[in-house]
């Protein structure tokens, strides 16, 4: 932890180059690094950094790729949608020139340590100028308002990228630390691995107590115990709160240094008495080999979880349901957790994003099943828990070298997952297994299952191959055609079906546009009529829409069917996909007014404003705030349409499509 590299980073921070050291590695594959610029104040001139020209300018070589499109050579600054760029309320309007072929000459100003991150544009970041036009106070408020538990995998991915992107912090209110807000939100999300990685790229001579404590918590939760104790030893001399004394006790007990642990425990007692009953109970249990009363094992902190592991006592089963992130991760990682509990904990933890899909697969593979159990996996009665059933099916599919047998097992697993509400998770988990099943007529019966799973795991090339096979194999003697109709909205939103709509055109006529008030003034249009199709693709799209609508009318739950139709039509319109007027007319019935999951007027207004101004981070944040904490069945179709349209407007169309597809598929379509 206290390596020569770390000492070098600390020295660099003292010389004013610390933050640059964090950015350069991440941008190394992109050519020159965009410098994080601050406006120079005439009263507080900053000396040039080492190696910079004495006149305070820095010249970069031609870039290999820009953070945003546009730009100019020399010192000419590109204009944004409103003619002005800048950080926060920066009146100068300065922004990075990003023409990939330009030689850039920029004023070299102070580097902001708040701008560190672990994602550049090549690795999923939103760009160094993502907060352009947004004040720091507004950015902090948006970060705080992001949901702790996004209900949608694509929403969680977008939220993480907002928090982990390398991005210049707005210049106003420098007493507000965006880095601290980002780390606090990542902790609330249970993204402790991300917390540890983000803190590791910071270089501060005097780290804030809150960030230092967040680093320790992250290392403890993720099982990096040696690193945690090294950091505790290093930070312990800088901070004097009881947290550091208790952390020192843990490391001393872990090292079996009981005399030092006794001394540190006495210091804790002097500082705060014995009010922390759990700490003293864990301390005693570690020393004596006894157990802690289950009544005390509630609201566990990362340090509590680490100390509990030293007692060899497992977590109570009662904590599994509604467990917070540290507790749920502890169930997964602890060697003292019973097998079935670990399986269920891993299933729940991956759904929440606390562990990766690969980690879930490792847990499922760690369970021992006999060869007889695996060979008869489709004949045996279901296991006692969904996770144990998934583990057995997963192992059986992975170990089968017969593609037909593997396909049958996967089809059964997908079916179970739909019934249990785990479909997205199982599709992600089994994506590598699906790759080994050949796409040919022998597997036509499996084609629609493979299409849906490939779409959900974002393997659109394979989904397209299976779609072609399904169309070639569909006939009156099978149900492929009917299933393709059910999947039609997901196929369209994934870009796998040609709807015959020109790029950028709206669904209902050549002059309309899917703006929801986001794209500027709405152009009045006459009443819509359905003209003759202009292409075979458009004719087929309309026919498919008719068939899909007929299926919806045949569903038993017409309330749910209407909600699904509203979602599909709103999303189609947001992407400029034709929705014939008769389908909107079919929704013009009671109830005319609904209020499910409607964001407040401020969110709607700021989303529209930020989309017009191309403020990527603000748009992304408001989209997640408005929709991220809501399950697919409760999504408001109008808000959803506004949100994906706004993402499209700021160039985050990939996120818009992933969000739309996941919500549609999670709705059971």
Secondary structure, DSSP 8 states (H G I E B T S, - for coil): ---HHHHHHHHHHHTT-HHHHHHHHHHGGGSS---------TTS-----TTS-TTSEEEE---SS-SSS---SBT-----TTS---BTT-TT-------TT--EEEE-----GGG--SB-GGGT---TTTTBT--HHHHHHHHHHS-SS-SSHHHHHHHHHHHHB-----SS-TTS-HHHHHHHHHHHHT-HHHHHHHHHT---SS--HHHHHHHHHHHHHTT-HHHHHHHHHHHTTT--SHHHHHHHHHHHHHTT-HHHHHHHHHHHHHHHTT--HHHHHHHHHHHHT----GGG-SS--HHHHHHHHHHT----GGGSTT--HHHHHHHHH-TTS-HHHHHHHHHHHHHHTSS-HHHHHHHHHTS---HHHHHTTTTS---SSHHHHHHHHHHHHHH---HHHHHHHHHHHHHHHHHHT-HHHHHHHHHHHHTTS--SGGGGGGHHHHHHHHHHTT-HHHHHHHHHHHHHH--TTSSHHHHHHHHHHHHHHTT-S-----TT--SS-TT----TTSSSS------------SSHHHHHHHHHHHHHHHHHHT-S-HHHHHHHHHHHHHHHHHTT----HHHHHHH-SS-----TT---HHHHHHHHHHHHTT-HHHHHHHHHHHHTTS-GGG--HHHHHHHHHHHHHTT-HHHHHHHHHHHHHHTT-
